[in-house]
Amino acid sequence: MIRFIIILEQNIDFKKFVYNFNVMSSPCELIMYETDKKKSDFVAQEVVKEAKRLEKKYNYYDQNSLLSKINKREYLILDIETKSILQRAKQYYKITNGIFDITIATIKDIFNSCNSLHDIKIQKEKLSSYVGCEHFKIKRDKIIFDNEFTKIDFGGFVKEYAVDRSVNIIKKSKIASALVNFGGDIYVLGEKPNGEKFKIGIKNPKNTNEHIKFIQIKNQALTTSASYERNYKIEDEVFSHILSCKRMQTSITSATVISNNCVESGVYSTSLMIDSSIKCKHKTFLIKS
């Protein structure tokens, strides 16, 4: 269900339309400046429809999703979209020296299924050798795995992809001023009708109720990855939701990246949390613990 608010801006012909909804287990917000409410409502519905489509198609936990069928080797023929996403993921795997890795899902489930650190250690040792994008290939329209254990998860990719898809929908509708926010994965299109830029706040990792910095962006994406977001607790040890078989010892608690698209920002903000020394050509803000 979409909730919307209309906010009138003084001395401006445009109205500010705000839509709130939930997608991919995240609270989302869509802000658009437009003169026509019907047009704005239609675009918002199209954005939500597209996001829900992607959520259903690539939901790691839904046994009926396309992604789950690929992981179970029940369906290995790729449509154009899935093939493109997998190819991009493999490129980022190479660019980040294996840090950004969608096959980390291979060891992801052990943190939910194991009740002790001993069991986690055993299972991780067993499965770690099957982690890595080199364990699958794309030949024409088919994905080929070299083993039965490697799994794929688009969790660090598809929400950002959904933001970029939403921006394309908004652009095609000729709306020039908008902000898309899917659970902190943000794209700002244009600027406000009065000439002001949208202002985005970066949360304080030690107190998420306050912001330590505000950034003004235009026609750019901003994502933040942080160790405080989610974690697994087994016995007395806490594991970050950002998993890696190549985890480095870093003191970063939050990484924010600004780039031209949300997927790119998301890939690098996640990768920097694992290894803050990787090369990133984009504007970054790293917060140390």
Buried (B, 14 or more C-beta within 10 A) or exposed (E): EBEBEEEEEEEEEBBBBBBBBBBBEBEBBBBBBBEEEEBBBEBBEBBBEBBBEBBEBBBBEBEEBBBBBBBEEEBEEBEEBBBEBBEBBBEBBEBBEBBBBBBBBBBBBBBEEBEEEEEBEEBBEEBBEBBBBEBBEBEEEEBEBEEEBBBBBBBBBBBBBBBBBBBEBBEEBEBBBBBBBBBBBBBBBBBBBEEEEBEBEBBBBEEEEEBBEEBEBEEBBBBBBBBBBEEBEBEEEEBBBBBBBBBEEBEBBBBBBBBEBBBBBBBBBBBBBBBBEBEBEBBBBBBEE
